[in-house]
Amino acid sequence: ILNVEQSPQSLHVQEGDSTNFTCSFPSSNFYALHWYRWETAKSPEALFVMTLNGDEKKKGRISATLNTKEGYSYLYIKGSQPEDSATYLCAFIPGGKLIFGQGTELSVKP
Amino acid sequence: DAGITQSPRHKVTETGTPVTLRCHQTENHRYMYWYRQDPGHGLRLIHYSYGVKDTDKGEVSDGYSVSRSKTEDFLLTLESATSSQTSVYFCAITREGNSPLHFGNGTRLTVT
């Protein structure tokens, strides 16, 4: 069974703080790594799809990096806002399957 | 929004009854997935399909079967529902592995 681990499980920050989460995955048989943002009572929405070692992606205040050789990806949020409160999921693709980590639940207090 | 619809949105059923959930897409995407969402487990893959009549098991496939007779429809069947299958079920589609998933709105299933 493939293991995709995310840490921390939950995070509480103040508005304006910058924060980061980790996604760890098996480094062998890598195909792609996805990041999703999931708000309560909604469906997950894609943030990034990363395929190359050393990839860096950015979307507004959110960015991500990828290290396929050591099997990890970081998601960064700069200057967190209350509307960033959500669960952030990473997903790893070995072949056709897309396996999700358990997510990091972020709460940003005004 | 990607053209993906799940039905029904909500269902309550009794233990031992068969249940079928439907995922319908209008995007002509090759890959379709069924996930279940449970507290503390995030999204767990039940089954997925990589083409018409081509399906494979995910992490938690026991008690579930799927069928894909047309590109646009991916059906998830619980042959004999159990209380442990009470969950929210999400369908997702994508063109290929390095494209993002688009999710349906979910089906909330309660097995009493």
Interface residues (C-beta under 8 A of the other chain):
Chain A: I1 Y31 A32 H34 Y36 S43 P44 E45 A46 V49 T51 T87 L89 A91 I93 G96 K97 L98 I99 F100 G101 Q102 G103
Chain B: Y31 Y33 Y35 G40 H41 G42 L43 R44 L45 Y48 Y50 D56 G58 E59 F90 A92 T94 G97 N98 S99 P100 L101 H102 F103 G104 N105 G106
